[in-house]
Structure formats: structure tokens, C-alpha cells
Amino acid sequence: MLPLLYETTDPILAPGRMRYLGRLCKCEKCVSVEKLNGDYTLSAVFSPTDELIGEVQNQRFLAVKPNPFDQPQYFEIYNCGYDGVGRLSVSARHIKHCCYNNVVISDVSHSAQYNTPAGHWDFCTQVSTPKSLEFENNFTFSCTISENQAMEIGYTKSDTLGAFLNEMANAFNAEFHYDNFNISLLAARGSRKNYVLRWDKNIGSPRLTLSAANVYTHVVAYADLTAKYTVGGTDYEYPVQICSSPRVIDDFIHNGSGRLAKIFMYNATDTFEEKNIDPTQGENYRAIKARLNWLAAKYILRTAGKGLQIAESVNLKVNFRPALDEMTAVGLGDVIDVALKGGRTAEAKITKTEYDCLAERWNGIELGEEKLKLSNYIARKN
């Protein structure tokens, strides 16, 4: 798709305030790069003979199709540069950054609160409450996560809305999908795809490095609580920490041997609304212990593939291979398999994509959080 050029004269962006200027027909290069919960950028090069070359300016917008699945997205131009023959190179960032730069006005009378993601967003953005945004907000937010988590940013101090959204993604271990003015927070972006990259088929001249330095085999959930009880008319109160039994990661993920190598300590204190316990009541203690066992198991299932490293660290570098048309079926957030040499298989999530908007094909992808990386393995068209 050739880029479309837009402008707006309104100080506050909104969907109906974008004015179409025309199609840039002499575009020589146009590439979008998106990282999971991270940067979303566009780079393009235009011929000096393009009729609209003089209209391509900072703070105007390019609309392009940035991947095989989404509709054209707006990217705001923030850098323009000409070479010796008049070619124009531009850098642009997704319109979500215009939302990110809004300021959340603090209200120190509010402390950190438990709420769902949608509840946190409403509290920070509704102008009818003491907490509001510095500027008008025309971005919509949606989320189907019903879990409650404590959030502080935006409740007790001024900050940007971008910082608040990033903190919310971390608090709920969730992933964003941006669609122009629409922001969706998902429990997991993408899905499990039946696609395999094979060492001897569509991976060329690889160099493989394995490391087990940061492998966790077990998770222990713990809670810092307060023991309060009365014996013989005397009140006692002291801090107490209760831990789950070590939950074996492999039992939940790979059905493996469960050999103890390294324990991940998961602080589940904030999941307890009532933090006082009576240690003289055995039922109370056993109920908390059982809940912590359940929370440890839940944490394993929720974080597998999203940061809790449960397998050897893999860094796989590859050379170009012929175009893989079937790769259009996978995208950011999807989980695929990589069949390695010697029968090993690594399961990894796509965490970064680079898309050729003109040829409408992937240039490269990265898998995993420093666990598995494949980049530039699809041949570019000359």
C-alpha cells in the first residue's frame, strides 16, 4: 500500500479532524516496526519527483497498512531529511504517542486503588472526577480483564498517560493492541499458531547459543501478613510471612522432571484484601497456604512465555531465505515453534515485527524476550 498523507489544524487530535492531502505515489521505501508493548514506528523514503514531496512535513501524518491484519494506521511525522539528490527520508511514530503524552493531574487525596483496567482508565480520564487529564482525550480504551489490581501512578502523583498505561500493562501482565484512536488491553495479544520454523528447512546458516543461567524451575508464592490474636486477655501482633509449597513449573508447562534448580519468589501480598490472620486457628493458616499454592500455579500459567523464563535462553541468528508466504498468517504476539538441531524444540512468542508496507510482507521478526531471536531471515525484493 502506498502511504496516504493527512494533516490536522486542530490542537487536539480526533478521528474526524484528519484532512486527506493525497497519495504519495513515488514512495521508494516504507517500513513499519512494532514491539510488543513498546515502540511503534514508521520509516519511509520518497522520490524528489513525487508531486506531494513539498507537503510531507513534520507533524503531518502518514496512513499505511502496517501489517497483514490491521487497517491503515496513522503515523505522525517527527523527522524529515533530504539527501544530495533530493530524496526525502522521514521518521514517524504511531498516533498512540499523542495519547501517551497527555498529562494525568494528580490528586493527593486518593491513594493507590484496586480496580480493573477499565476502572483505572475511567478514574484517570473522566473529567467529572477530581482526577482528569490535562487535555481533551479522544482515545478509547477497552479491556475484558475483570481482575482487580492495585495501581498508584495517576492516583498519587502527576505523570503522563503513557506511563500510566505502561504501569497498567505490567500490573496486569497484559499486552496492548493499538488501532489508531482505539487502545485495547488484552490478556494476551495473538494466539498459539501451528507454525514451525525448522533448522534444516526455513532457517538458513544459523548460529545458536544456549544458556541456562536464568532458568527458573519452581515458583513460590508468599504473602507478608500480620498475625493478630488474643491469649489470656493479652493482645499480640507481629508480622508473619506465609509461603506456598514450591510449585514445579514443568508440571504446568512441559510435564517435565521438575528438578530443583532455581526458585522464583512471587510476592502475592497485594492479592490479599484481609492481611490479618489468627495463627491460633489452624483452619485460617491452612486456607491461606492453600490459596498461596493456587496463586503460585496461577502465576505460572499466566506468565509462561511472558517473562518468567522456563527454558534455556536461546539466541538464534539466521541469514536470508526465500520469501515465506505462509508467514503472513502469523503476527505480533503469536506463539510459534522453532525446531532446532538435534531434535530440540523451542516455543517462543513474536515480540517484534518489521513489515514492508509497499510489498506487504514481513522483512523480519523477533521471537521471545531475549530467549529466541530471528531477524531478517526473509529475503528482501530488490
Disulfide bonds with the S-S distance in Angstrom:
none
